[in-house]
Amino acid sequence: MRKTACTTVVALALVLIAGSALAGTTGTEFQTMYTTLLNWVTGFLGKSIAIAAFILGAGIGIARSSPIPALVGVVFALFMVYVPNIIDGIMTAVI
């Protein structure tokens, strides 16, 4: 009985002392990194990588006589264009 009472007192103290959890907020220290990566992906670097992926896929497709590598390059290019917007929409969604 004494152990249960002690556990109850400790649990009650922890509940009363604990502050509010702010798990949904982000730190501003990562804002610069996020902006830099987003600018790279949506800017000229991302476009260059997407074009290079398509050219590489087309070259491999010609060498193998198969259109599948070129299609993989196109899918990769589409991901480079649309995925940053999708991730941003998911992360900033309000329920």
Residue pairs with C-beta under 8 A, 6 or more apart in sequence:
38 84
38 88
40 46
41 80
41 84
42 84
46 80
46 81
47 80
49 80
50 76
50 77
50 80
50 81
51 77
53 72
53 73
53 76
53 77
53 80
54 70
54 73
54 74
54 76
54 77
55 73
56 69
56 73
57 69
57 70
57 71
57 72
57 73
57 74
57 76
58 69
58 70
58 73
60 69
60 70
61 67
61 68
61 69
61 70
